[in-house]
Amino acid sequence: MSATARSLRPLPMPAFSAYAPPRAPRLSVALAFLSVAMQLTISANLLLIMGIHYDVAGGSPLVKINPATDVAVLALAVRLFEQGDPVGALLRLFGANRLIAIFVVAFVAVIGYSLISIGVTGSAALIDSYLSAGILMLVLCDISRVERRVLGAIMLSLYMANNVIAVIESVTRHLLIGLYIGTYEYRAPYIVFRADALYDHPLTGAMMTSMGIFLLLQMRLRPVITMALLGLSLVALFAFGGRAALVATVATLLAVGAWFLISDLAHRRLTGFKLLAVIGAVAFGFAVSWVVITQTAIADRIVTQDYVDSSAKVREVQFLVPGLMNIKEFLLGIEVDRLPQLVSEVGLHPPFTGIENFWLLAFVNLGVIGFAVYLIGFLSFLYDLWRRVPLFGRLMLLVIIAVASTSNSLGAKSNILFVLTAALVASSGFAAVRRDDEIAAPVGRAPNGFGDVPIDASPAGLTPRRVLTPLALMPRK
C-alpha cells in the first residue's frame, strides 16, 4: 500500500466515555441526610431537657447553633475538602448554583450586620433559620435521582412517625417530650391540648405534616397506601391544631383536584374511574374529619377556637409597630433591647404574644437597608427551589411560605426552611421525566436541574437509559 493510500485511510473513531459532573461524595450526602433526620427528631424541647440551652437565654454561645446545622456544615466541609481545594470547590459550586450563591452571600452579610445590631443570639437564629438551608442545598444540589428518592423515603417515614406520635398524644392527653416556651413548660391541666410530637412547637408540627402530604402525593405510591397515609396526616393536622396549615393544605388539594377534573373534561380525558377516585378521596377526607371532630377530642383546638381569638388578633395589631419607629430605626433597624418595649406599646406581651409575621419581624430588626439585602437573598433562594421541583413540590413551597407568614416561625430559631429545602429536593426525585426531554438532554446534563445524568456508560459505549417514573415502578395489570 502506498503512502498516499495510507494517508487517506479514515482514522478510527475515538472511544468516548460518559462525562460525569462533579458530585457530592457519599459521606457528605450521608451527613446531609443525617442532619435532616436530626431536624425531624431532635427538637429544642429535647435539647433543653438534656441541659443544652439552645433556644433559651444563657448558656455558652457554642450551644446556640442547632446540632443538625453543625452536621450540615460538616457535610459541606467534606464535599469541599474532598479534592484538596476547598476554595476552588466552593467557587465552582457557586458558579453552578448562582441563586444559591446570592442567598448565602446575602445572608452572611445580614448575619454580620445583625451581630452588631441584634447580638449573638439573634444572629444564631438567622444561621439556623436561613443560612443552614443554603448550606444544605450546596450539598444536595446535584445528588442523583436515586439519592433523592432515598431522602424522600427517609423523610416520609419520619413525617408519618411524628404523625402517629401526635395522634397518640392527643388521645392520651400526654406529651411525649414536653413543650417549652423559653424555660416555661406547658403542664397539665391543659386549657386546650395540642400535640407536639418530636417537633419544637405544634405549629411547626402542622407545617411539617403539610410538607409530608405534598411529598406523599408526589411520590405516587399505591392508592391504598396513599389514602391510608393521607388519612393519618389529616388526623395529625387536627392534633397539632394548626388552623392555617389545615385550611391551606385542604383548600390547595381541593383546588388542584378540581383543576385536574376540569382539565381532563375539557380535553375529553375524563374517565369514570378518575371521577370516582376523586369523589372517593373527597368523601374519605370528609368522613375522617367527621369522625375526628364528633367522636374524639383530637380536634378540640380547631373546634373550640375556630373564631378570631387572641392569637389571631395579634396578627392585626402587630402592624402598628413600624409606626412607632423613628427615622434611624426605620433605616437601620431596632436595637434588641427596644423591641420588647415597642411590642408592649401596641398591647402585645412577649414571649407569649409578639410579632407573628416573619417578614415584618425581619423588617423591624434589620430596617430598610438590611431588609433589602434579606429580600434579595431569600427570594433568590425561593425562586431557585421553585424552578427545580415538580407540581406538588411547588404547591408545597407556596403553602408552607404562606402558612409560615402567619407566624414568627422564620423570625426565631426554626427548622422550617431547612426541612422544606430537603423535602423539595426529595420531591424532585419523583418527578416524571418526559421522554423527549430525556433524549434531548446533553451528555452529563440533568433534564431537571439536579444533576441526574440521563445516560449510562457501558462497555459497548454510551447507552441511553430509561429514567423510571413512579408510575413505571407500579406493576401493570
N, C-alpha and C positions, 0 to 999 in steps of 0.2 A: 504494500500500500504506500502510495506516495505521501510526501509531507503535506501536499495540498489537500489530499483527501482526508488525512488525519486531522488537519486543522478545521475542516468543515464538518466533522462529526459532532452531532449535538452533545452538549455537556449533560451529564446525569443530573437529575433534579435533586436538590439538597434535601436532606431529611429534616422535616420540621418537627419541632416539639411544642407542646402546648405551653402557652405563656401563662404563668401563674402570678397574679398580682400579689403584692405583699399581704400577708395575712397575720392576724394576731396569733402568737404562739399558743399552744394548747393550755399551758399553765396560766397565762393571762386570762384566757377565756374562762377557765375553771374558777379562777379567783373572782372574776366578774360575776359569774353565776352564783358563787358563794355569797357575794355581797348582796345580791338581790334576795337570796333566801334569808339572809340575816335581817334585811329590812322588813320581811314579811313574818318574822318570828320573834325578833328581839326588839321590844318596844322601850320607850323611855320609862314606862312604868316598871318594867322588869329591871332595867338598869338602876333605877332608884332603890328598888328592893335589895339589889345586890350591893348597895352602898356607893354606886357611881353617880355623882351629882351632875349628870349630863344636861338636864333641862331645868335645873333649879339654881338659885343664887348660891354662890360659894363653891368651894372646891378648887381643885387645880385646873388651870387653863388647858392642860393636856387631855382632860376628860370631856371637854366641851364639844368635841367633834365626835359624831356617831362612829362606832366601831366599823359599821358597814362602809362608811366613807373611807376609812383608813384602808380597808381591804380593796376598795375600788382604786385608790391611789396606788396601792401595791401592784394591782393588776396592770395599770398603765405603765408603771415603772418597769415591770417585767417585759412588757412589749417594747418599750423604748430602748432598754439596755440589751436586748437580745443580740443585736448586731454590733454592739460596741460603740455606736454613735448616737447617743440619746438625743442630742440637739438636732442632728440631721434628720433622725426618725420623726421627731416632733414636727419639724418644719414640713416634712413630706406629708404627714398626716393632716396638718393644717392646710397644705396646698390642695389635697384631695377632698377636703371637707371644709370649705371656706366659711359656710354659715356657722358651723360648729366653732370654728376658729374665732369668728366675730363674737359669738356668745361667750366663749372662755375669756377672751381678752377684755371684753366689756365688763364682765363680772369680776375679773381680777382688779380692774380699775375701780369698780363700785365698792368692792371689799376694802381696797386700800383707802378710799375716801371714808367709808363707814368706820374704819379703825380710828380715824380722827374725830368724827362727829358722834358716833354711837358707842364705840368701845369694843372690847374683845368679844363679849357675849353676843352683841348684835352682829358682829362680823361672822361669828361661828354659825349663826342662823343662816346667813347668806351662803356660806360654804355648804352646809348640809342641805338646804332647801333648793339651791340653784346650781352652784358650781359642780357639785358631786354628780349631777345628771350629765353635764358636759364631759366630765372625766369618764363616766361610764360609757358614753356614746363614742368616745375616741377609741375605746377598746372593742366595742361591739359593732362599729360602723361597717365592717367588711367581713363579718363572720359568715360561714356558709349557710345554705338553706337547712341542712340537717342540724346544725348547731342552733339555729333559730327555733326549729321545731322542738328540740330538746329543751331549750329555755321555756318555750310555751308549755310543754308538758309539766315542767317543774313548777311554773307559776300557777297554772290551773290547779294543780294538786294542792298547793299551799293556800290558794284562794278558797277552795272548797273545804279544806281542813278548818280554816278560820270560820267559814260559814257554819259548819257543824258545831264548833265550839260556841258560836254566838247563839244558835238555836238552843243548845243545852243550857247556856247561861240564862236565857230568857225563861225557859221552863222551870229551872231550879231556883231562879232568883238569887244566883250566886255568881260573882265574877271570879273567873279562874285566877287571874293575876291581881286585879285591882285597877282602879282609875285614880290618878293623881292630877290635880291642877296645881302646879308648883309643888309644895310639900303637903298640900291639903288632900286628904284621901276621902273619897265618897264612900260612906259606910251605910249599912242598913240601919233603920228602915229607909228605903228609898221612896221619895215622893213619886217619881216616875222612873221605873227601871229601864236601863238601856244597856244592851250587851256591848262588850268591848273586845272580846276575843284576845288575840295576840297583838292588837294594834295600840297606838298611842291614845286614841280617842274614838268614841262611837262615830263621829262624822268621818274620820279617816277610814273606819271600817266600812261605812256606807259607800265611800268613793272607791275603795279597793274592790268591793263587791261589784260595783258597776263596771269597773275595768274587767273583772273576771267574766261578766256576762258578754261583753263585746268580744273578748278574746275567745270565749267558748263558741260564739256564733261564727267567728272567722275560721275556727278550726274545723268546722263541718264534720262533727262526729256523727255516729249513727243516731237517727231520730229519737229512739227510745232513751239513749244516754243523754242526749242534748236536752230533752224535755225534763228528765229527772233532775239534772243539774240546774236547769233554769228554775224549776220549782224550788229547789233548795236555796238558790240565790235570792229568789223573790222573798221567801220567808226570812232570810238573813237581812234583807233590806228593811223589813218591818222591825226585826230585832234590834238593829243598830239605831233605828229611829231617825234616820236622815231624810227629812221630807224632801229637800231639794234634789238629792240623789235619786230618791224613789220616783218622784214625779218626772224628772228629766229623763231618766232611763226608760221608764214605761212609755212616756209620750214619744220618745225617739223611736222605740221599737214599733209602736203602733203606726207612726207616720211612715217608717220605712216599709212596713208590711203593706200599708195601703198604697204606697207608691209602686211597689212591685206588682200588686194586683192590677192597678190601673195601667201600668206599662204593658203587662202581659195581655191585658184585654185589648188595648189599643193596637198591639202588634199581632193579635189573634194567636197568642201562645198560651192563653189561659186554659188549663185543663181542669177537669173535675177533681182530680187528685190534689192539685195545687190549692184549689179553692177550699176543699175540705181540710187540708193540712193547716191553712191559715185560720180557718174558723175553729178548728180543734185546738190550736195553740192559744188563741184568744180565750176560748171557753175554759181551757185548763188554767190559764192565768187568773181569770175571774173566780174560778172555783177555789183555787188555792188561797186567794185573797179573802174570799168569804169565810172560809174555814178558820184562817188565822185571826181575822178580825172578830168574828162572832163566837168562836168556840175556844179561844185561847186568850191569854193575857200578853202574848208576844208583841202585839201592835199597840200597846197602851199609850206609848208616847205619841204615835201618829194619830190615834183616835181621840185621845183626851185633849190634845193640844193642836188640833187641826185649824185653829183660828189664829189670828195675828197676836201672838203672845209677846212677852218681853224680849225674847230672843230675836223675834222678827222686827220689833220696834227699834232695836239697836241699829239695824241696817238703815234706818231713816235718819236718826239724829246724828249718826257718825259723820255725815257730810257737812255738818256745821263746823267741824274742827278747822278746815282750811281758812274759814272766815275769821278765825281768831289769831291767825299767824301774821306777824309783822313782815315787812319787806325782806329783811335779811333772812328770816326763817323761810319765807316763800321761795327765795332763790337758792339757799344753801341747805335747808332742812332744819328740823327742830332738834335741839340738844336733848340727849337721852333723859335728863332729869326734868325737863319741862313738859315732855309729852304727857305723863300722867296728870299733870295739872290741867292742861288743855282738855284732855279727855273727861276729867271730872267736871269741868265747867259746863259741858253740854249734857251732863246728867248721867254719865257712864261711870262705872266703878270697877276699874281693873283690880285683879286679874280676871274677875268673873264676868265682867262686861267691858268691852273695849271696842276698838275699830274692827269691824267684821268684814272688811274688804281688803284683800292683799294689795290691789292696785293703789287704793287710797293710802294704805299704810306705807307703801314704798314711796309714794309722793311726799307724804308728811315727813318721813325720815330723811329722804335724800334731797328734797327741794327740786325746783325745776331743772337745774343743771344736772344733778345726779340722776334724776328720774328719766331724763332724755337718754342718757347712756344706758340705763336699765332697760328702757323700752327697745332700743336698737338691738341690744343683745338678746333679750328674751323673745322678741318677735322673730328675730332671725332663727333662733333655735326652734320655735314652734313651726315656722314655715319649713325648715329642713325636715322635721319629723313628718309634717303633713305630706310632703311630696314623696316620701319613701314608703308610705303604708297604703294598704288597700281600703276598701269601703268601710268595713267595721272598725278598722284602726282609726280612720278619720272621724267616724262618729264617736269613738271613744275619746279622742282628743278634744273634740268640741264639747262633749258632755262634761268631761272632767274639769276643763278650764272654766266652763260656765258655772258648775257647782262650786268649784273652789273659790270663785269670785264672790260667793255669798258668805264666805267665812274668812278668817285670817290664817287659813291653813298654810299658805305660802308666805305669810308675813312673819311667822315664827318658825322654829325648827320643825321641819316636816320632811317626810319621805315621799310625798305625793308625786312630785316631778320625777324623782329618781325611779320609782316603781313604774310610773306611767311611761317613761322612756323605755324601760326594759320590756313592758307589755307591748308597746308599739313595735319594737324590734322583733319580738316573738310573733306578733300577728303577721308581719310581712313574710314569715316563713311558710304561711299557709295561703298565700295569695296565689290564685290561679294564673299561670303564665300562658299568654296566648302563643299559639304555635308560630304565627308569623313574626312576633317579636323575638321569639327564641332563635329562629333561623337567621333573622336579620341582625342579631346582636353580634358585634365584632368579637373576635377571639380574645378571651381574657376580660371582657367587659360584662358586667352584670346587667340583665334586662330590667332589673327592678332597683338598682342603685345600692344594693347591699353587698356587692362583691361575689355573687354566686356565678361562677364561670359556667356558661352553657355548653361546654364541650368536655369530653373525657379523652385522655391520652391512652392509646392502646398500641401494642406492638405493630399493628398494621398501619398506624398513622392516626390522624385525628378523626374521631368518630363522633358525630353529634349524638348527644344523649337526650332522651325524653325526660323532661322535668315533670315529675309526678305531682299532680294536684291532689288536694284532699279527696276530691270525688273519685280520682283514679285509684285511690287506695281502698275504696269500698268495694266489696265483692259485687260482681254483676249477677243479675238474676238470669 
